Amino acid sequence: GCDCAESRQWGVGRRNDRMILAAIFPPASSISASPLAFELYPYEPAADPAAAVVVGKARFTVLTPRLLRLEYSETGTFEDRPTLAFVNRKQPVPEFTWSAVAGNLTTAELRLHYAGGAFSAQSLWVTPAPGAKRTAFAGWRFGMTSDADPGNLRGTIRTLDRTANISLDCNHLTSDRHCAWGVVSQSGWSLVNETGVPCLGADDWWADAEGSMLRNSDTHDLYLFAHGHDYPAALHDLQAVGGKVPLLPRRNLGVWFTRWYDYDAADVRRLVGEFERRALPLDVLVLDMNWHTKDAWTGYSFDKTLFPDPAEALGWLRSKGLAVAANLHDAEGINPWEERHAAAAAAMGQPNASGQLALRLTSKEYVFALEDVVLRPREEEGMRFWWIDWQQGETQGGTGQDHRPDGKMNPTVWTAKARVTDSLRRCRTGGGCSDLRGVTLSRWGGLGQHRYQHGFSGDVAGLTWANLAYQAYFSATASNVNFGFWSHDLVGPGSDPEMYVRWLQLGSLSGIMRMHDRGLSAGGCMPWPDSDSACSTVEPWDMPRAFYEAAASALRSRASMLPYIYTQARAAFDSGLGLTRPMYYYHPEEQGAYPSSKEELLGQVPSTRQYYFGRDLLVAPVTAGGECVRANATRPAATAAGGGGSCG
């Protein structure tokens, strides 16, 4: 958490991540009785009964004056268990009235009309409350959904792997994208449908003893966000009932480096030494999959030919003030060649097992053996968190049982939840307490993933100016679902050092600044300038001096801004607003603040490229090369006329 050593020189390692702010992180013993005992913060999934009205088989819960939960149950029994998206329905009860004669529930902002019987467009609708301040919310009827709302401002998807300028229209994306609509819309409302999603039982688990999903029992379970154009209020309400955006360790908001390359212990020392020699900041070092044995993509044991003494190597990095993470591919389970296979099998009650222990994410025995028996020794050696990468599929390990188009029950969200909450779970179940902060680097697994930051956007289809520009739009738009800390691979084609510099500059003003090369810097490529199809650039000093100086400036700028960035990260914890924010949050009535199209030219024009970085900085990134070097931040009205931007 906090950094008490502000006075320092540029270079690696300067923070103590063991100091935890008591106001932000409750003591491990303080919430052990919660139905969500292992989440980072205390949550109460059942709403206050005083906030609900039951009418026959319908229940209406006033979560806030502009957020209503609408349930219908054929059995007359309503769902109080938490879901992955909504964990904290017990909110202060707003003032409201209920008229049984008229069938009206009225808050300060909304009036719900219910004619009785099954939900339909004729039996259930919501309008602005009489006398309420006029807003962009004009009304909603049952049957109106976000997937049919042209005004929805979109949310985010699981990954940008092998994609380019992709639309965030969930109607055109497959379930493995886990696409989520934004809770904000120019139409003034958004609807989240939780019907049929997994619920979490009393032991914070999503399946029964046989591995069957605990399904939401409601016939309909809907959440209506009716905030008009008050987008920050909608996002505040989402994090109020959906759980907090965690306050990330300050070091994780600094500068990261990783590379898919056969680094050994000596290589890592040389790399860190180069950052030190050049007085470049470095906070987090991530080891790609080469750290482990190569019998399969999945691996949990150090490759001793590269790291003969893992604890010594990690200890040295720790002495430099660096946090170290490592890459995981979980798909192929725990194999016999792993150091901890026998111990894991014994923990699962299979002491004689000699073969693969298959991935089973609906089995507590498997998951806890993996986390506590296999991975915990790596953490005790000095691994601070895990990067959960590709390979596990999106219906493997017993997941996919919800059969929804957004794939709510998936390995992405569950592996992230497990690894973010491991430390607290162990502490609260007698497994020993530690100061390990709960973070992970992973893709997006659907609504609720915002509690398990930060995001890894995967491998884009190509290193192009258009894809660089798109990432500005993608990152800001994800804040519409509280997921405001995406990290992108900061890398550039060796034949175009300017593009690499621009990618670093954009990264310095993004949620996470993470340099990474996914293998394009090795193998059959030739170094720049010997080949037009040169190896990609990942080390910031590996290019002509003028470009290196600009790259170094971007890295140092990120370090110098950490007090501001950390303050805005705390604001995300309080408000739900991400670090990167669309223009329309603060200019909701200016048409130029909105995308002129949500289907094309995403990031290619000022209205989708500009964004706010926190509350006080407006960013207009340069996303074109050559003679185009302008980046004039434009007021929304000017943007509407096509002015400013990066030669837009």
C-alpha positions, 0 to 999 in steps of 0.5 A, a space after each residue: 500500500 502506502 509509500 512513506 519514502 517519497 524522497 528517492 532517485 530514479 531507478 528500481 525499487 523504492 517502495 514498501 508494499 507491506 504497509 496496509 492502510 487499516 481504513 481501507 483493509 479491514 482486519 482479517 478477523 473482522 468479517 469472518 462471519 460474512 456470507 462472502 467471508 473471503 472477499 477483500 472487503 465486508 459485504 452483505 448480499 441480502 438487502 435490508 427487508 425495509 428496502 423491499 416490497 413483495 407483491 405476490 410473486 414479485 419483489 421490488 428492492 430499492 437499492 438507491 433512489 435510482 437503482 431498482 432490483 426487479 424480481 419475479 419468482 414462480 415459487 414465491 421464494 426470492 434470491 438473497 445469495 450473492 452473485 458474481 456481479 452483485 455482492 452488497 445489496 444491503 444499502 442504507 434504505 432510501 426514502 420511498 413510498 408504496 401504494 398497494 391500491 395504485 401499485 406504485 413504488 415511488 422514490 425521490 427519482 423514480 416511480 415503479 408501476 406494477 399491475 400485478 401478475 407475470 412481468 410484461 410490458 403491460 404489467 411493469 414499467 418505471 417512469 420519472 417520479 412526479 416532481 423529480 428533476 428532469 433528466 435524460 431518463 424518460 421511462 422504461 418498460 419490461 422487455 426493454 433491454 440494453 442489447 436493444 438500446 442504441 444509446 448504450 455506451 458499451 462496457 468491455 470484453 474478455 480480451 483483445 487477443 488476435 483482434 484489432 478495432 473490434 466493436 464492443 457490441 455484445 450482440 455480435 460477440 460470442 459467449 467466450 468474450 464475456 461481453 458486458 454492456 455499460 451501466 451508462 447510456 445516452 438513453 438514460 437507463 441500463 438493465 443488468 439481467 442476472 437471471 440464471 447466473 451462478 450464485 455464491 453459497 454460504 462458503 463463498 463457493 459457486 457449486 455444490 459438492 457434486 460440482 453443479 452450479 448454484 443457479 439463481 432461482 429467480 424467474 426474472 432478476 433484473 437491475 435497472 440503472 436509471 441515472 439519466 446522464 449522471 454517469 458517475 452516479 451510476 458507476 458509484 451505485 454499481 460499485 456500492 452493490 457490486 463491490 469495491 474497486 480495490 486500492 491497488 498496491 502503489 508499486 503496481 501503478 508504477 512501471 512494469 517490465 515483462 518479456 516472453 524470453 528465456 531469461 535466467 537468473 543472471 539475465 534478470 540481474 543484468 536487465 535490472 542493472 540496466 534500468 539502474 544504470 540508466 536511472 529508469 524507474 522499475 517497480 514490477 518485474 513479471 516472468 513469462 511462462 519460461 520461468 517454469 518447466 517446459 513439459 507443457 504450457 501449464 507449469 508450476 515448478 521453476 525451471 532449475 536450468 534457468 533459476 537453480 535457486 529460485 528463493 535466492 533470485 526472488 530475494 535479490 529482486 525483492 532487495 531491489 524493491 521490486 515486486 515479482 509476478 509470474 505467468 500461469 496457464 492452468 488448463 492442463 491441471 497438476 501433472 506428475 512432473 510438478 514438484 508438488 504433485 504428490 502433496 497436491 494429490 494427498 491434499 485432495 484425498 488421492 494419495 496414490 494418484 500418479 497421473 494428471 490431476 485434471 483442472 476442476 474449478 468446481 471442486 474445492 479440493 482441487 482449487 485449494 490444493 492448487 492454491 495452497 499446496 502447489 502455488 503457496 510455496 512459490 509465494 513464500 519464495 517471493 512471488 507477489 502475485 500471478 499473471 493468469 494467461 491464456 490456455 484454460 478455455 472458457 468452459 473448462 474445469 466444470 464451468 460453462 454451466 450457465 449457458 448464457 450468451 455472456 458466459 457468466 460461469 467461466 474460468 477467467 473470473 474464478 481463477 482471478 477470484 481465487 488468487 485475489 482472495 487466497 491470502 484472506 481465505 487462508 487466514 480466516 480458515 486457520 491456514 496462516 496469515 500473511 501480508 500478501 496483497 490480493 491482486 492478479 493480472 488477468 483478463 475480464 471475466 464479466 461483471 464482478 471482475 472489477 473486484 479482482 484487478 488488474 486487467 491484461 488485454 492479451 495479444 493484439 492482432 498487430 502492432 499498428 497505429 490503428 490498434 494503438 489508437 483503439 486502446 485509448 478508446 477501449 481502456 476508457 470505455 471499460 470504466 463503464 463497468 468499473 474496470 478502469 485498470 486495463 494494462 496493454 502490451 507496450 511494445 513496438 515494431 523494431 522498424 518504427 521506433 516512433 510507434 514504440 515511443 507513442 505506445 509508451 507515452 500512451 501507457 504512461 497515461 493509462 491504468 497500468 504501464 506494462 512493457 511486454 513482448 510476446 515473443 516477437 523479439 526473438 527467433 527468426 527476426 533480425 534486429 533493426 535497422 538490418 531488416 524491414 521486418 525487424 524484431 519488435 522493441 521491448 527494451 526502451 534503450 534498444 533504439 536510436 538515441 532521440 527516440 530513447 530519450 523520449 521513451 525514458 521521459 515517458 517512464 520517468 513521467 509515470 514515476 513522477 505522477 505516482 502521487 496523483 495516480 495513487 490518489 486517483 486510484 483511491 478515488 476509484 475505490 471510493 467512487 467506482 470511477 476508473 483511472 481512464 474516463 470517457 469525455 462524456 462523464 464530465 460533458 454529458 450534454 455535449 454531443 462531441 463528447 460521445 463517439 460519433 459511431 460505436 461501430 467504427 473508427 474507434 480511437 481514430 477520431 478525437 471523440 473516441 481517442 481523448 479521455 480523462 486520466 483521473 479527474 484533473 488531466 485531459 489526454 489527447 494521445 498522439 496515435 499517428 506517425 511521420 509528419 503528424 505530431 500534433 495532439 491538441 486536446 479539444 473541448 467537446 464542442 470543438 471535437 464535435 466540429 472535428 477539431 484537434 486530436 492527433 491529425 484526426 
